[in-house]
Amino acid sequence: MSQSDCLFCRIVNGEIPSKKVYEDDVCIAFNDISPQAPTHVLVIPREHIRSLDDADSNAGDTLGHLLLKAAEIAREKGFAKDGYRMVINTNSDGGQTVFHLHVHLLGGRQFIFPPG
């Protein structure tokens, strides 16, 4: 189910262009338009899930798929062995700005902890 006012649903539906790096029947991965690392890919489910907080037990397969595809993309882009970060921001205080669940895959530089 998509939401007509959701930016990422519009990308899924092809209404807004994106620089896709991967897609299948469950998810789409594309370059972030405001990268925070040399590689910054967003991996999103085709299905509209507002946030991780809104996911239910039926979303488990989708969530696992997103994480595994992000790891696969890191290997394909050649930075998996050096390391990478995956982030899921949840709701406003967690830094979520687009309310369609998404995984940030960041790589190509060293990251510090805690992130902030």
N, C-alpha and C positions, 0 to 999 in steps of 0.2 A: 504494500500500500504506500503510495507516495503522497506528499503534501504539496499542493500547487504553489505555496509561498515559501517552500524550503529550497535554499540555494543548492544544496547537494542533491536533492531529488530532481531539480532541474538539470543538473549535470548528468545524473543517471539517465534521464529521459532524452538527453541530447539537445536540450533547449539552450544550454550554455556550453561553449566549447571548453575543453580542458586538454592538457598534455598528458594523455593516458600512458602509463607504463605497464599496466596489466588490467585485464578484465576477464571475468567468467560469469557464470549464471548467479553467483552469490554476491560478488563484490566488484568494485572498480578501484583502481589505484592510479593516482595522478599527482603530478608535481604541484606543490603548494605555490601559490602566486606570491607569497611573502615568505620566502625560505629563511629559516633560522639556523641553517647549517648548509654546508656545500651540497648535501643531498637532503631534501625534505619532501617526502612523499606522504600523501594522505591515502589511507586505505579505508574505504567506506562500504557498508553493506548496501546492496540495491534496495532492500526493504527499509522503509523509514522507521528507525528506532530513535526516539528523541535524544536519549542519553543512556549511559550505562546504568544509571539509576532507574530508568524506565524499562530496562531489559528484564524479561522474565525467564523462567526455566526453559521455555521453548527456544530461546535465543542462544543456548549454549553451543550448538553446532556452528552457528553463524559467527559467534565471538571467537571460537577456536580457529575457524577458517581465516578470519581477519588476521589473527596473530601469526598463524603459519604462513600465510601469503606474504606478510610483511617480512618475516625472516627469509623467505625464499627470494624476495626482491633484494634484500641486503646481500645475499650470497651472489645473485646475478650481477649486481652493480659493483661487486668486488670489495666491499668494506666490512663484511661480516667478521672476518678473522681479526681485524683491528678493533672492532666493536661498534656498537650502535645503541641508540636509545629508542624505545617505543613509549609513547605517552598517550593516555586517554584522559583528556580534561572532562570533568563531569560537573555540569551546572555552572552557574555564574561565578560563585566564589572559587570554584576549581579551575576557572579560566576558559570554560567553554564559551565560544562566541557564535558558533553555528550549531543549532540544535538539531543535529542529525549525527548520531554516533559516528565517530571516526578515530582512527589510530594514526598518530603522527609517527612516521619512521624517519629518524634523523641519523645521519652518518657523515663521515668524511672529516671529522675533527674530534678532538678529545673533549669529553663532557665532564663537568664537575658535579659533585654531590655534596650537600643537597642542592637541587636545582633552583629553589627560590620560594 
